[in-house]
């Protein structure tokens, strides 16, 4: 059985433009319109992907959707769960109480406290979209969406 | 008089430009979201983020018009226009001429340019029109009937002998080595050093995928590109960079580079700062040293000397690989090409005055050489008159922009064409002509690790393959229209060309009838 698709960063082609962050923010905004999102919602929504940079080397980091996810194990309410269909690690915002245990245990720092509500904010692989926004908008195909087996 | 170094340092300290910027960057404040993508993408520091005021500002002074920022801007907030400082119109003292003088008065240096001749000299391809079948002969639909673009480059025998009879007929004559191309288009010589590693590998990969050839240029063959040797032509140029037995034998053909269309009679200079460990190893020179290609080959001062080198190369490769000689299109190109063929060249590559370069003195680039079209026609005619046209294939280069240019070149007599600029444009080049600065924002003509990663070779390969696939389809359409089903039947078939807006002399040299004739 092939493993579910994941976002894989090709560090050697990341150009540090941060368009992934910009489009992730837009995708997570209420309006989903780039100018409106940046004008009116900047303090309410944050991207779930972050470009890490050191010198010329950079790559985009978002939730790895770990097979053994520490955030799921640490979650006290069961809000952090695995989507049975895609294998993605998701946060049920109705159940999250904002204790930030997930934020504490995430080995890559990909779970952050949400900006607008006191719930955890993380990558949901743009559920419902054919392609996550960061992958679709990377100008250099430094992000690919594929199964790790491919 | 002060020494040159003193003069230069004084110039630098007091530099005052008497000219406005080449381009003006306009930012639409209604669209800009202060995301700073432009700031991160410009190697010329045009855009700057003012953290205090939380606003992105642009300073047009150093903008080269490469469009990187505008292309990546997620809200299309940036537009780039020509500098808005208009000079009073003058037929002779054009803005370009004035700007060059202001620059030189400030720097005291040679004006440099990248890419090909940008003067408004006539493009003769635009004065040639193709034929099509009507009534008296049928056109062919390439989507329904086979259409052949396969091209063989190399020396063809004067006569062939057949062995056997009937269905078991075979060729008794042993053919000299040939290059087999599935499309009559190859990627011209662009060295690793003048272009980035990613650009080089993309060209090699695309050549392999398309079953054609890429030319390594004079900068040696990187070890990662050696596996693509079956689709590579390697160059032996005046600097002899990276040349050894393995290099020559790694490729499918060897090209002796005598000249380049962008700068005939001029050598090359890759500045030491671009010569990193990898380029140094590939070129077989010390790291950080300038890679200087002399203007002439210092062992070639005559056709006889050229013959010695051609045969030295053939000996080394056991006569298994065709040897090409690349010359720039200059005044006596026909006689020179004839000499090259008689010296033993299996392929003659002719690079016209629109041929590109990473760096050339502007005056040379814009004023030396002759148009590819005339050179092509003159060489083909001359070799045919002398009865030696079969002894060498002709590859023509210099400013091919589309498939129609290629088809016209083949009808004029070319066996295949080299494309350089078009390939770079396919990879992202916006022809800003600043290759020589090493700050190519598209990651092509640079060795800066911040910039080279901008060219993902997977993407670049795909785009190159797409371009040539498109050109091949269009070529088949044009051939079909003419009722021709094999590119061989079009080669040198000047009956399929007609000239418009050309003088009698031009038509005579091109050996093409005027439209209507």
Interface residues (C-beta under 8 A of the other chain):
Chain A: X10 X12 X13 X14 X15 X16 X17 X18 X19 X22 X23 X34 X35 X38 X39 X56 X137 X139 X140 X141 X142
Chain B: X30 X31 X33 X34 X35 X36 X37 X40 X41 X72 X74 X75 X443 X449 X450 X453 X454 X455 X456 X458 X459
